[in-house]
Amino acid sequence: MNKLISDINPYTFTGSAILIGFLLVNELPASEQSSVGNWLQLVGLVMQTYASQVDIYQGTDDKCDSREDVSDLESLKNAIDIIKKKLDDVECSCSEDDVKS
């Protein structure tokens, strides 16, 4: 199975999922579409969780770089501060409008 999946072109692999999805949409009522869709998502999440845990357990998770994590965290904190300031500005302008009316 490993060889089969790795030999498929990414566009073909994605396209096959799209085709299967559209075929199922035509054949199933909405309630069944939702149920089957949720089931497929759960299967995918189980596979992702398992693969991620295998990487961590085997020490092969090269995505973890604490320097990048700190940089990402700082970027997120800065973005949150900017959003807070903009929300404060909006709240101030709304309260000024209330006073005028």
MDAnalysis code that builds the backbone (N, CA, C; Angstrom):
import MDAnalysis as mda
import numpy as np

u = mda.Universe.empty(303, n_residues=101, atom_resindex=np.repeat(np.arange(101), 3), trajectory=True)
u.add_TopologyAttr("name", ["N", "CA", "C"] * 101)
u.add_TopologyAttr("resid", np.arange(1, 102))
u.add_TopologyAttr("resname", ["MET", "ASN", "LYS", "LEU", "ILE", "SER", "ASP", "ILE", "ASN", "PRO", "TYR", "THR", "PHE", "THR", "GLY", "SER", "ALA", "ILE", "LEU", "ILE", "GLY", "PHE", "LEU", "LEU", "VAL", "ASN", "GLU", "LEU", "PRO", "ALA", "SER", "GLU", "GLN", "SER", "SER", "VAL", "GLY", "ASN", "TRP", "LEU", "GLN", "LEU", "VAL", "GLY", "LEU", "VAL", "MET", "GLN", "THR", "TYR", "ALA", "SER", "GLN", "VAL", "ASP", "ILE", "TYR", "GLN", "GLY", "THR", "ASP", "ASP", "LYS", "CYS", "ASP", "SER", "ARG", "GLU", "ASP", "VAL", "SER", "ASP", "LEU", "GLU", "SER", "LEU", "LYS", "ASN", "ALA", "ILE", "ASP", "ILE", "ILE", "LYS", "LYS", "LYS", "LEU", "ASP", "ASP", "VAL", "GLU", "CYS", "SER", "CYS", "SER", "GLU", "ASP", "ASP", "VAL", "LYS", "SER"])
u.atoms.positions = np.array([
    [0.827, -1.195, 0.000],
    [0.000, 0.000, 0.000],
    [0.872, 1.261, 0.000],
    [2.010, 1.233, 0.738],
    [2.908, 2.386, 0.758],
    [3.353, 2.766, -0.646],
    [3.759, 1.799, -1.421],
    [4.256, 2.052, -2.767],
    [3.137, 2.606, -3.651],
    [1.937, 2.079, -3.486],
    [0.800, 2.527, -4.287],
    [0.528, 4.009, -4.064],
    [0.469, 4.432, -2.835],
    [0.154, 5.826, -2.530],
    [1.288, 6.746, -2.946],
    [2.527, 6.352, -2.702],
    [3.656, 7.235, -3.037],
    [3.878, 7.359, -4.543],
    [3.325, 6.451, -5.336],
    [3.478, 6.515, -6.792],
    [2.436, 7.405, -7.470],
    [1.423, 7.842, -6.730],
    [0.353, 8.645, -7.332],
    [0.747, 10.117, -7.334],
    [0.594, 10.749, -8.484],
    [0.835, 12.175, -8.634],
    [-0.081, 12.941, -7.677],
    [0.424, 13.996, -7.013],
    [-0.411, 14.749, -6.064],
    [-1.705, 15.292, -6.668],
    [-1.656, 15.754, -7.915],
    [-2.863, 16.265, -8.561],
    [-3.880, 15.148, -8.785],
    [-3.413, 13.994, -9.199],
    [-4.294, 12.852, -9.415],
    [-4.890, 12.390, -8.091],
    [-4.065, 12.350, -7.058],
    [-4.508, 11.916, -5.733],
    [-5.607, 12.847, -5.209],
    [-5.367, 14.163, -5.316],
    [-6.360, 15.144, -4.870],
    [-7.593, 15.109, -5.755],
    [-7.376, 14.995, -7.053],
    [-8.497, 14.928, -7.986],
    [-9.393, 13.735, -7.736],
    [-8.801, 12.603, -7.384],
    [-9.616, 11.413, -7.109],
    [-10.502, 11.644, -5.887],
    [-9.981, 12.356, -4.879],
    [-10.795, 12.666, -3.694],
    [-11.958, 13.577, -4.069],
    [-11.684, 14.542, -4.943],
    [-12.745, 15.456, -5.380],
    [-13.827, 14.680, -6.136],
    [-13.406, 13.818, -7.057],
    [-14.378, 13.030, -7.825],
    [-15.218, 12.125, -6.927],
    [-14.577, 11.448, -6.005],
    [-15.310, 10.565, -5.095],
    [-16.286, 11.380, -4.253],
    [-15.831, 12.558, -3.796],
    [-16.720, 13.429, -3.027],
    [-17.950, 13.830, -3.817],
    [-17.758, 14.251, -5.067],
    [-18.897, 14.646, -5.894],
    [-19.804, 13.460, -6.222],
    [-19.228, 12.291, -6.426],
    [-20.051, 11.113, -6.681],
    [-20.916, 10.779, -5.470],
    [-20.333, 10.875, -4.290],
    [-21.095, 10.582, -3.076],
    [-22.183, 11.626, -2.827],
    [-21.920, 12.870, -3.190],
    [-22.916, 13.926, -3.016],
    [-24.170, 13.603, -3.832],
    [-23.978, 13.094, -5.028],
    [-25.118, 12.776, -5.890],
    [-25.890, 11.556, -5.416],
    [-25.228, 10.658, -4.701],
    [-25.851, 9.389, -4.340],
    [-26.443, 9.375, -2.931],
    [-26.047, 10.305, -2.072],
    [-26.477, 10.262, -0.670],
    [-27.330, 11.474, -0.310],
    [-28.345, 11.268, 0.542],
    [-29.088, 12.428, 1.051],
    [-28.202, 13.249, 1.992],
    [-28.604, 14.476, 2.268],
    [-27.782, 15.400, 3.051],
    [-27.380, 14.831, 4.412],
    [-28.302, 14.168, 5.100],
    [-27.980, 13.643, 6.427],
    [-26.896, 12.567, 6.343],
    [-26.961, 11.735, 5.319],
    [-25.947, 10.694, 5.145],
    [-24.621, 11.298, 4.680],
    [-24.687, 12.357, 3.858],
    [-23.459, 13.040, 3.430],
    [-22.705, 13.561, 4.649],
    [-23.440, 14.155, 5.564],
    [-22.827, 14.690, 6.773],
    [-22.209, 13.581, 7.609],
    [-22.912, 12.500, 7.745],
    [-22.428, 11.381, 8.541],
    [-21.174, 10.759, 7.926],
    [-21.221, 10.506, 6.638],
    [-20.064, 9.916, 5.956],
    [-18.884, 10.890, 5.974],
    [-19.147, 12.181, 5.767],
    [-18.086, 13.188, 5.805],
    [-17.416, 13.245, 7.172],
    [-18.214, 13.229, 8.218],
    [-17.649, 13.228, 9.575],
    [-16.823, 11.977, 9.827],
    [-17.303, 10.848, 9.334],
    [-16.578, 9.590, 9.525],
    [-15.224, 9.632, 8.806],
    [-15.232, 10.137, 7.575],
    [-13.973, 10.244, 6.824],
    [-12.993, 11.204, 7.499],
    [-13.507, 12.315, 8.038],
    [-12.636, 13.237, 8.766],
    [-12.035, 12.563, 9.991],
    [-12.835, 11.782, 10.698],
    [-12.342, 11.079, 11.875],
    [-11.244, 10.095, 11.500],
    [-11.441, 9.384, 10.397],
    [-10.403, 8.449, 9.932],
    [-9.108, 9.220, 9.661],
    [-9.224, 10.361, 8.987],
    [-8.048, 11.179, 8.693],
    [-7.369, 11.688, 9.957],
    [-8.151, 12.128, 10.928],
    [-7.577, 12.627, 12.177],
    [-6.862, 11.521, 12.949],
    [-7.439, 10.334, 12.939],
    [-6.785, 9.201, 13.616],
    [-5.443, 8.911, 12.953],
    [-5.419, 8.930, 11.629],
    [-4.167, 8.665, 10.917],
    [-3.131, 9.751, 11.193],
    [-3.550, 11.023, 11.212],
    [-2.626, 12.116, 11.498],
    [-2.089, 12.024, 12.921],
    [-2.973, 11.738, 13.866],
    [-2.557, 11.633, 15.263],
    [-1.567, 10.495, 15.439],
    [-1.853, 9.362, 14.848],
    [-0.964, 8.203, 14.963],
    [0.405, 8.516, 14.351],
    [0.412, 9.075, 13.147],
    [1.671, 9.375, 12.468],
    [2.485, 10.405, 13.249],
    [1.812, 11.397, 13.805],
    [2.505, 12.406, 14.592],
    [3.123, 11.803, 15.840],
    [2.383, 10.929, 16.501],
    [2.900, 10.292, 17.712],
    [4.070, 9.368, 17.382],
    [4.011, 8.674, 16.258],
    [5.136, 7.828, 15.841],
    [6.380, 8.687, 15.635],
    [6.223, 9.853, 14.956],
    [7.352, 10.755, 14.747],
    [7.961, 11.202, 16.069],
    [7.109, 11.581, 17.007],
    [7.598, 12.050, 18.303],
    [8.272, 10.911, 19.061],
    [7.639, 9.747, 19.078],
    [8.164, 8.598, 19.811],
    [9.516, 8.162, 19.255],
    [9.654, 8.191, 17.947],
    [10.906, 7.774, 17.314],
    [11.929, 8.908, 17.265],
    [11.538, 10.087, 17.687],
    [12.449, 11.217, 17.681],
    [12.744, 11.742, 16.298],
    [11.846, 11.507, 15.360],
    [12.083, 11.950, 13.982],
    [11.267, 13.182, 13.624],
    [10.676, 13.810, 14.617],
    [9.866, 14.994, 14.337],
    [10.781, 16.189, 14.157],
    [11.167, 16.468, 12.899],
    [12.080, 17.572, 12.639],
    [11.335, 18.888, 12.466],
    [10.035, 18.880, 12.695],
    [9.276, 20.116, 12.594],
    [9.464, 20.967, 13.851],
    [9.914, 20.375, 14.931],
    [10.025, 21.081, 16.204],
    [11.351, 21.824, 16.281],
    [11.271, 23.124, 16.299],
    [12.443, 23.963, 16.485],
    [12.035, 25.047, 17.466],
    [12.589, 24.986, 18.658],
    [12.140, 25.897, 19.711],
    [12.370, 27.351, 19.325],
    [13.411, 27.646, 18.550],
    [13.648, 29.028, 18.122],
    [12.508, 29.525, 17.246],
    [12.040, 28.665, 16.346],
    [10.918, 29.058, 15.498],
    [9.659, 29.212, 16.328],
    [9.481, 28.345, 17.324],
    [8.302, 28.434, 18.181],
    [8.275, 29.760, 18.934],
    [9.425, 30.179, 19.461],
    [9.499, 31.448, 20.187],
    [9.202, 32.600, 19.246],
    [9.759, 32.554, 18.043],
    [9.509, 33.598, 17.053],
    [8.032, 33.644, 16.683],
    [7.432, 32.473, 16.477],
    [6.007, 32.408, 16.154],
    [5.175, 32.956, 17.303],
    [5.554, 32.617, 18.528],
    [4.824, 33.092, 19.698],
    [4.898, 34.612, 19.810],
    [6.061, 35.167, 19.571],
    [6.218, 36.626, 19.609],
    [5.373, 37.286, 18.517],
    [5.362, 36.696, 17.345],
    [4.553, 37.246, 16.250],
    [3.073, 37.230, 16.603],
    [2.635, 36.142, 17.218],
    [1.229, 36.044, 17.627],
    [0.898, 37.074, 18.710],
    [1.807, 37.254, 19.669],
    [1.579, 38.250, 20.720],
    [1.473, 39.645, 20.117],
    [2.343, 39.959, 19.167],
    [2.293, 41.271, 18.507],
    [0.982, 41.454, 17.753],
    [0.546, 40.416, 17.061],
    [-0.707, 40.494, 16.313],
    [-1.885, 40.696, 17.268],
    [-1.869, 40.012, 18.402],
    [-2.941, 40.162, 19.391],
    [-2.960, 41.585, 19.930],
    [-1.785, 42.154, 20.201],
    [-1.716, 43.533, 20.688],
    [-2.301, 44.509, 19.676],
    [-1.979, 44.303, 18.406],
    [-2.510, 45.173, 17.347],
    [-4.034, 45.067, 17.281],
    [-4.536, 43.847, 17.372],
    [-5.990, 43.630, 17.324],
    [-6.662, 44.297, 18.521],
    [-6.058, 44.158, 19.708],
    [-6.619, 44.794, 20.906],
    [-6.698, 46.303, 20.740],
    [-5.630, 46.915, 20.194],
    [-5.614, 48.358, 19.992],
    [-6.711, 48.782, 19.019],
    [-6.877, 48.019, 17.944],
    [-7.908, 48.359, 16.964],
    [-9.301, 48.222, 17.571],
    [-9.498, 47.182, 18.396],
    [-10.787, 47.015, 19.064],
    [-11.050, 48.158, 20.032],
    [-10.021, 48.594, 20.750],
    [-10.173, 49.736, 21.655],
    [-10.570, 50.985, 20.879],
    [-9.941, 51.191, 19.719],
    [-10.277, 52.346, 18.885],
    [-11.731, 52.282, 18.426],
    [-12.169, 51.088, 18.035],
    [-13.554, 50.916, 17.590],
    [-14.509, 51.183, 18.747],
    [-14.186, 50.668, 19.927],
    [-15.042, 50.885, 21.099],
    [-15.115, 52.371, 21.442],
    [-13.982, 53.059, 21.353],
    [-13.965, 54.493, 21.646],
    [-14.815, 55.259, 20.647],
    [-14.698, 54.927, 19.381],
    [-15.473, 55.642, 18.378],
    [-16.961, 55.337, 18.522],
    [-17.300, 54.133, 18.965],
    [-18.711, 53.788, 19.168],
    [-19.269, 54.549, 20.361],
    [-18.500, 54.649, 21.428],
    [-18.999, 55.363, 22.613],
    [-19.112, 56.865, 22.317],
    [-18.235, 57.413, 21.483],
    [-18.349, 58.811, 21.086],
    [-19.611, 59.035, 20.266],
    [-19.960, 58.079, 19.411],
    [-21.174, 58.173, 18.611],
    [-22.402, 58.135, 19.508],
    [-22.355, 57.313, 20.574],
    [-23.476, 57.213, 21.500],
    [-23.687, 58.542, 22.243],
    [-22.579, 59.205, 22.595],
    [-22.673, 60.478, 23.303],
    [-23.271, 61.540, 22.404],
    [-22.921, 61.542, 21.109],
    [-23.428, 62.527, 20.165],
    [-24.928, 62.353, 19.922],
    [-25.444, 61.122, 19.990],
    [-26.850, 60.910, 19.694],
    [-27.682, 61.124, 20.871],
])
